[in-house]
Amino acid sequence: MQINSMFPIKKFPLLAYLVLNLVTPALLATEIYRSVDDRGRITYSDIPSTGAQKLDIISQPGRHLHDVARVYDGDTIILTDKKQIRLLGVNTPEIESRLRAEEPGGVVAKKWLQAQLQENKVYLEYDQTKRDKYKRLLAHVFTPDGKHINQALLENGLAFVSIIPPNIRYSDKLIQAQLQAEKQKLGIWSMPDYQPKPIEQIANHNKGWQRFTGIPASIKKSRKYTRLMFDDKIDIRIQNTNLDLFPALNTYVGKSLEIRGWVSRNKDHYTVLIQHPSALIIR
C-alpha cells in the first residue's frame, strides 16, 4: 500500500505528518518508507523504492480498563464479564484442582496476585495472538498505578518466563526480571522441585515445568521441527517457524545447556518443546 501527498512538504509539513499518522495504523506494517519525487510530492509506502527513506515508527499499544471478579491462580484472572485472562509471557506453578495436584509455589503466587488486585481494576494490553487454544484472552496486565503485573511476578520469583511467539512484546524486560530473581534465589528459584536435573534423568521427571542440563550431540530436522538430540531417546524440539528467533542451532551442539519446559513422552522417547531462546541457556 502507498499513500501520496499532493503537496510539497516544505509548504505543508503538518499535512504530511498527519497523513503519516493516519496511514500507519491502517497499514499494520512493520516498516514504512518515505520518498519525494522531483515535483516535491511525498509518498509513504510499506514497499521500499529507490531513494526512499525508512522511517522509525513508534507505536503506542492500547490499554483498556476492566473490572476483575476474582483471581483464579497466579497467572489467570476472571473479569466481571466472566472472560478469563491468561497473563502473557509468564507461568506460575499450578494450584490444586480436580485435574491436577498443587505444585510448590502455586498458592503463594495466587495470594500475591490477589493482594495486588484488591482494587479490582486492571488495564489489559494484548499482543499479536489474542487467545490461546483454551479460548482464554492473553494479555499483559497493569494496575491503575502502572505496575506491570506480569513483570512483577517474575521480579518476586513467583513465576518463570514462558514466551510463546508471536507474542514476544516486553520479552527483554521479562527475561531480565527473571534473571534478577534467579540470581537472588527468590521464590521458586530456591525451591528443590525447580532445581536443574541431568537430562539423563528425564524419565523420572515430575509433571509440570522442569529444568534439565545436558549436552546435545547432533541435530535432526523434519518437516515441522528441528531437534537437538541428546541420544536416540531424548531430544528438545523447536518449530521450524520459530528458528529465526534462535542463533544457528549448531552453536548449541557440544555445549552444556540448561533446558526449561514441559516434558512430553511417546513410549520410551522424551522430548521438550522449546518455543523461545529464553528456555535454552548455554551454561
C-alpha positions as CSV (number, residue, x, y, z in Angstrom):
1,M,0.0,0.0,0.0
2,Q,1.2,3.5,-0.6
3,I,-0.2,7.0,0.1
4,N,0.6,10.0,-2.0
5,S,0.7,13.6,-0.7
6,M,-0.5,16.2,-3.2
7,F,1.5,19.0,-1.7
8,P,5.3,19.7,-1.2
9,I,6.4,19.0,2.3
10,K,8.1,22.4,2.5
11,K,4.8,24.1,2.2
12,F,2.7,21.7,4.2
13,P,4.8,19.9,6.8
14,L,1.9,19.4,9.2
15,L,-0.2,17.8,6.5
16,A,2.5,15.3,5.7
17,Y,2.8,14.5,9.4
18,L,-1.0,14.0,9.7
19,V,-1.1,11.7,6.6
20,L,1.7,9.5,8.1
21,N,0.0,9.2,11.4
22,L,-3.4,8.4,9.8
23,V,-1.9,5.8,7.5
24,T,0.5,4.0,9.8
25,P,-2.2,2.2,11.9
26,A,-4.1,1.2,8.7
27,L,-1.0,-0.4,7.2
28,L,-0.3,-2.6,10.1
29,A,3.2,-2.8,8.6
30,T,6.5,-3.1,10.5
31,E,8.3,-0.8,8.1
32,I,7.2,2.5,6.3
33,Y,9.2,4.3,3.6
34,R,9.1,8.0,2.7
35,S,10.0,9.2,-0.8
36,V,9.9,12.6,-2.5
37,D,9.6,12.9,-6.3
38,D,11.1,15.7,-8.5
39,R,7.9,17.7,-8.1
40,G,8.1,17.6,-4.3
41,R,5.3,15.1,-3.9
42,I,5.7,12.8,-0.9
43,T,4.8,9.1,-0.9
44,Y,4.5,6.8,2.1
45,S,4.6,3.1,1.4
46,D,5.4,-0.2,3.1
47,I,7.3,-1.2,-0.1
48,P,10.8,0.2,-0.4
49,S,11.8,2.1,-3.5
50,T,15.0,3.7,-4.9
51,G,15.9,6.7,-2.8
52,A,13.2,6.1,-0.2
53,Q,13.9,6.8,3.5
54,K,12.9,4.2,6.1
55,L,11.0,5.9,9.0
56,D,11.1,4.9,12.6
57,I,7.6,4.0,13.7
58,I,6.8,4.4,17.4
59,S,3.5,2.6,18.2
60,Q,1.7,3.0,21.5
61,P,-0.1,-0.2,22.4
62,G,-3.7,0.3,23.6
63,R,-4.7,-0.5,27.1
64,H,-8.2,-0.8,28.3
65,L,-9.7,-0.7,31.8
66,H,-11.5,-3.8,33.1
67,D,-13.2,-4.9,36.3
68,V,-11.8,-8.1,38.0
69,A,-14.2,-10.5,39.6
70,R,-11.6,-12.8,41.1
71,V,-8.1,-14.3,40.8
72,Y,-8.2,-17.9,39.6
73,D,-4.5,-18.7,40.1
74,G,-1.1,-16.9,39.9
75,D,-1.3,-16.3,36.2
76,T,-5.1,-16.2,35.4
77,I,-7.8,-13.8,36.4
78,I,-11.6,-13.7,35.8
79,L,-13.3,-10.5,34.8
80,T,-16.8,-9.5,35.8
81,D,-18.0,-10.3,32.3
82,K,-16.7,-13.9,33.0
83,K,-13.8,-13.6,30.5
84,Q,-10.7,-15.5,31.5
85,I,-7.4,-13.5,31.2
86,R,-4.2,-15.5,31.0
87,L,-1.1,-13.4,31.7
88,L,1.3,-13.3,28.8
89,G,5.0,-14.3,29.0
90,V,4.8,-15.9,32.4
91,N,3.8,-19.2,34.1
92,T,3.2,-19.8,37.7
93,P,3.1,-23.2,39.5
94,E,-0.3,-24.8,39.5
95,I,-2.8,-24.7,42.3
96,E,-4.7,-27.8,43.3
97,S,-7.7,-28.6,41.2
98,R,-9.7,-31.7,40.3
99,L,-7.4,-32.1,37.3
100,R,-4.0,-31.7,38.9
101,A,-2.1,-31.6,42.2
102,E,-0.8,-28.5,43.7
103,E,2.8,-27.5,42.7
104,P,5.2,-25.8,45.1
105,G,4.8,-22.0,44.9
106,G,1.3,-22.1,43.3
107,V,-0.7,-20.9,46.3
108,V,1.9,-18.2,47.2
109,A,1.7,-16.8,43.7
110,K,-2.1,-16.7,43.8
111,K,-2.2,-14.9,47.1
112,W,0.3,-12.4,45.9
113,L,-1.8,-11.7,42.8
114,Q,-4.9,-11.3,44.9
115,A,-3.1,-8.7,47.1
116,Q,-2.0,-6.7,44.0
117,L,-5.5,-6.6,42.6
118,Q,-7.5,-5.6,45.6
119,E,-8.9,-2.5,43.8
120,N,-10.4,-5.0,41.2
121,K,-9.4,-2.8,38.3
122,V,-6.8,-3.6,35.7
123,Y,-5.6,-2.4,32.3
124,L,-5.2,-5.1,29.7
125,E,-2.8,-4.9,26.8
126,Y,-2.9,-7.5,24.1
127,D,-0.1,-8.8,21.7
128,Q,-0.3,-10.4,18.3
129,T,-2.3,-13.5,19.2
130,K,-5.2,-12.6,21.4
131,R,-6.5,-16.0,22.5
132,D,-4.9,-19.4,23.4
133,K,-6.2,-22.8,22.5
134,Y,-8.4,-22.8,25.6
135,K,-10.1,-19.5,24.3
136,R,-8.6,-17.5,27.1
137,L,-7.7,-13.9,26.4
138,L,-3.9,-13.4,26.5
139,A,-2.7,-10.1,28.0
140,H,-0.2,-8.0,29.8
141,V,-1.9,-6.8,33.0
142,F,-1.3,-3.4,34.6
143,T,-2.7,-1.9,37.8
144,P,-4.2,1.6,37.7
145,D,-0.9,3.0,39.1
146,G,1.0,1.5,36.2
147,K,2.6,-1.7,37.7
148,H,3.2,-4.4,35.2
149,I,1.9,-7.5,37.0
150,N,3.5,-10.0,34.6
151,Q,6.9,-8.5,35.2
152,A,6.4,-8.1,38.9
153,L,5.6,-11.8,39.3
154,L,9.0,-12.6,37.8
155,E,10.8,-10.0,39.9
156,N,9.5,-11.7,43.0
157,G,10.4,-15.2,41.9
158,L,6.7,-16.2,41.8
159,A,6.7,-17.2,38.1
160,F,9.1,-18.2,35.3
161,V,9.3,-16.8,31.8
162,S,7.1,-18.6,29.2
163,I,7.3,-16.8,25.9
164,I,5.2,-18.2,23.0
165,P,5.7,-16.5,19.6
166,P,4.4,-14.4,18.1
167,N,3.6,-12.8,21.5
168,I,7.0,-11.5,22.3
169,R,6.2,-8.0,23.5
170,Y,8.2,-7.0,26.6
171,S,10.2,-10.2,26.3
172,D,13.5,-8.5,27.1
173,K,12.1,-6.9,30.3
174,L,10.5,-10.2,31.4
175,I,13.8,-12.1,30.9
176,Q,15.8,-9.5,32.8
177,A,13.2,-9.6,35.7
178,Q,13.6,-13.4,35.9
179,L,17.4,-13.2,35.8
180,Q,17.5,-10.9,38.8
181,A,15.1,-13.1,40.8
182,E,17.1,-16.2,39.9
183,K,20.4,-14.5,41.0
184,Q,18.8,-13.6,44.3
185,K,17.3,-17.1,44.7
186,L,13.8,-15.6,45.3
187,G,10.7,-17.8,45.4
188,I,10.7,-20.7,43.1
189,W,14.5,-20.3,42.4
190,S,15.2,-21.6,45.9
191,M,12.8,-24.5,45.9
192,P,14.2,-28.0,45.5
193,D,11.5,-29.0,43.0
194,Y,12.8,-26.5,40.5
195,Q,16.5,-27.1,40.6
196,P,18.1,-28.5,37.4
197,K,18.5,-32.2,36.9
198,P,20.7,-34.1,34.4
199,I,18.6,-34.8,31.3
200,E,19.5,-38.4,31.6
201,Q,17.0,-38.5,34.5
202,I,14.2,-37.2,32.3
203,A,12.3,-40.5,32.6
204,N,11.9,-39.7,36.4
205,H,10.6,-36.2,35.8
206,N,7.8,-34.7,37.8
207,K,4.8,-33.2,36.0
208,G,4.9,-29.6,35.2
209,W,7.6,-27.2,34.3
210,Q,11.1,-28.6,34.8
211,R,14.8,-27.7,34.4
212,F,17.3,-30.1,32.9
213,T,21.0,-29.9,32.0
214,G,22.7,-31.8,29.2
215,I,25.0,-31.6,26.1
216,P,23.3,-32.2,22.7
217,A,25.3,-34.4,20.3
218,S,23.6,-33.7,17.0
219,I,20.8,-32.0,15.0
220,K,17.9,-33.7,13.3
221,K,15.5,-31.9,11.1
222,S,12.0,-32.8,10.0
223,R,9.2,-31.0,8.1
224,K,7.8,-29.3,11.3
225,Y,10.6,-29.4,13.9
226,T,14.4,-29.2,14.2
227,R,15.6,-31.3,17.1
228,L,18.8,-31.2,19.3
229,M,19.5,-34.8,20.0
230,F,21.0,-35.9,23.4
231,D,20.6,-39.5,22.5
232,D,18.3,-41.6,20.4
233,K,15.5,-41.3,23.0
234,I,15.9,-37.8,24.4
235,D,15.7,-34.5,22.4
236,I,14.4,-30.9,22.5
237,R,12.5,-29.7,19.6
238,I,12.0,-26.3,18.0
239,Q,9.3,-25.5,15.5
240,N,10.9,-24.6,12.2
241,T,8.7,-21.5,12.0
242,N,10.4,-20.2,15.2
243,L,14.0,-20.8,14.1
244,D,14.6,-17.2,13.2
245,L,14.4,-16.3,16.9
246,F,17.3,-18.5,17.7
247,P,21.0,-18.4,16.9
248,A,22.2,-21.1,14.5
249,L,21.4,-24.4,16.3
250,N,24.8,-25.8,15.6
251,T,26.1,-23.3,18.2
252,Y,24.3,-25.4,20.8
253,V,25.8,-28.7,19.8
254,G,28.5,-29.9,22.2
255,K,27.7,-27.1,24.7
256,S,26.4,-27.6,28.2
257,L,22.8,-26.4,28.2
258,E,20.0,-25.7,30.6
259,I,16.6,-26.7,29.2
260,R,13.4,-25.3,30.7
261,G,10.0,-26.5,29.9
262,W,7.5,-29.3,29.9
263,V,8.3,-32.9,29.1
264,S,6.3,-34.9,26.5
265,R,6.6,-38.7,26.3
266,N,5.9,-41.1,23.4
267,K,6.5,-44.6,24.6
268,D,10.2,-44.6,25.6
269,H,11.0,-41.3,23.8
270,Y,11.2,-38.0,25.7
271,T,11.1,-34.5,24.3
272,V,10.8,-30.9,25.5
273,L,9.3,-28.2,23.2
274,I,11.3,-25.0,23.2
275,Q,9.5,-22.0,21.8
276,H,11.8,-19.2,22.6
277,P,15.6,-18.8,23.3
278,S,14.9,-17.8,26.9
279,A,14.2,-21.5,27.6
280,L,17.5,-22.7,26.2
281,I,20.5,-21.4,28.1
282,I,24.2,-22.1,27.4
283,R,25.9,-22.6,30.7
